[in-house]
């Protein structure tokens, strides 16, 4: 009997276009490892070039170039195809493929004009389908619609209409009937309340490719600078190229774990807070201390999430703040403005602000955050969705010097520096990550920013303040799997001073 064996490369490339982003990322990384390995490189590159030639969606074809970028990060000496060879194998060149080729072949001068493919101006009789508006925010992250409407609001180019026209033309060319079936299957909740995380069915890629073609039309008409085009195009890249090299670690042994108990969940809450008190005590004797952290603790009958927010605090009177308000301030009004020259990479500078603008008063406490959320405005890391939820955190600019904070990938961490001083180390971890999650649960992951204790101590001394933690424990619980989760929160402070100090 004859045995038929499927080519393993075909299987990998099939996974590479699977709707689940976690599957795509793993397939991409696996193929990249084969490209980086001299023993399998020739065969892997042959399959990749052949696969690129067969694609009929811009966004998916551009993702194929990420294989080469990933291989390059694994082995900097890996030989790449000639840029002319690669471009000749692109069946659907786009502004995203142009941006990624610029990364692969810096200084080669790959012409943007070769990537400005679009369907031209819509005819006056073209009518935008109501389904286009109905589904675009369901099948793509909201940032696409936000940017499209921002461009439209400037009044220089009918971007949304062009996007809808490209979507209509592509759906017709691919014979993909616009419908809600993909949304119903991949994006709605199951009976136990779970849904897939970061899934991209074929219609999502039609929307994304049409977005790229609308950008190409606008650039072709001279309506975008290269800087703006690069930024808007980067939104369609599914991963940050620097964060991609930062492998999430295992859960740190010092992170609270809770314990399985047979009693009510209140007992688990007490155990977790005891562990937090021990962690605070342990941190007093470490060279690097936690300035901010958040993470999943454990899943049992309930799910637990802990947040640690470092602040420099002064007590100016007897009234204590409402800690829930302090947590809300820290999360909602405590982001740092970033300048990232390359929108595909998490590296650049963070804007320094006068400390008076950062100060927050609640009750008779005044506080300055030790850390600020760095909302990377370039491409949402779709293939690493837990990083969308948790963000990167940086030391607050200005708490050491007036110099700008620089940050970037270094030794498996995002390192922040004030001048030549290493001021912060950010890293994250995963803990049983899955492709499905139930709302409103956080992803089973965590992240932390550590700062040198001497820098924290120096700033506290200079400002006559006390470094402390404001912590929030959130408990998600339900009695039956078919019920919605309820939430319970508890906030506590560790290390805060109650000694009343004179106002400055």
Secondary structure, 3 states (H helix, E strand, C coil): CCCCCCCHHHHHHHHHCCCEHHHHHHHHHHHHHHHHCCCCHHHHHHHHHHHHHHCCCHHHHHHHHHHHHHHHHHCCCCCCCCHHHHHHCCCCCCHHHHHHHHHHCCCCCCCHHHHCCCCCCCCCCCCCCHHHHHHHHHHCCHHHHHHHHHHHHCCCCCHHHHHHHHHHHHHHHHCCCCCCHHHHHHCCCCCCCEEECCECCHHHHHHHHHHHHHHHHHHHCCCCCHHHHHHHHHCCCCCCCCHHHCCCECCCCCCCCCCCCCCCHHHHHHHHHHHHHHHHHHHCCCCEEEEEEEEEEEECCEEEEEEEEEEEEEECCCCCCCHHHHHHHHHHCCECCEECCCCCCCCEEECCCCHHHHCEEECCEEEEECEEEECCCCCCCHHHCHHHHHCEEEECCCCCCCCCEEEEEECCEEEEEECCEEEEEEEEEECCCCCEEECCCCCCEEEEEEEEHHHHHHHHHHCCCEEEEEEEEEEEECCCCCCCCEEEEEEEEECCCCCECCCC
